[in-house]
Amino acid sequence: MAFKQKPKGILNLIHHSDRGVQYCSKDYVKLLLKEKIQISMTEDGDPLDNSIAERVNGILKDEWIYNVDDLDAKKAKSYIPLIINIYNDKRPHLSIDMLTPNQAHQMQGNLTRRWKNYPQKNRFVSDERYVSEELST
């Protein structure tokens, strides 16, 4: 589906994932290589290494999936594409200047980065400050 929706002329795509078995399969890797998409995977499968993707998945679950009564496989199959459409085309995101992901994707030039990836040596504490392990030892 992503290949069909990719705007023409978009080059240098990178597919980043955790080390889930589906992403490491021979057929999947072959498909990415055929489409000339670079493959990037987390070092050790640690979800913190893939924080942006994990955040997106969390939003989809928390804002929509967990609010559907009697969700079964059939309902999920029809509902998930609607959720993804809302997320990508209708839901503005603070981290990308209140654009939708598709609006940001179609822009030319750099987008002001409003999200943070913290180094692994930092740990999140309840008062929302980041404290280096080096300072706490």
C-alpha positions, 0 to 999 in steps of 0.5 A: 500500500505504501509503495502505491501511495508514494509520490513520484520522484521521492528518493532515498527512502529509509524503512526503519523498524525493530527486529520483528520477524516480519521485517527480517523475513527474506521476502520482505527484505527482498521487496524493500531492496527491489524498491531501492529502499534502505533498511534500518533496524534497531540494534537489539530490538529495544523499543526505546531505539524505535521510539518514534514508531512506538509512539505512533503505534501507541497513539493509534492504540490509545486514541482509537483501537482501545475505544472500539467496543467488541473489536474482532479481527473483521472489524479491526481489518476494516477499522485500521485503514480508517484510523491510519487515514485520520492519523495521516490526513486529518490529525494535525501534529504539534511536532510538525508545526500542526501539519498532518504527516502527509502535508509534511511529507509533501513539503520541500525543504527542511521541517523544524524538528520539534521532537526529541530523541534522548540518548540511551544513557538518560532515563525519564523520571516522574517530574519530566526531567531527564537525568543522566545515569552518570550524575545519579551514580 
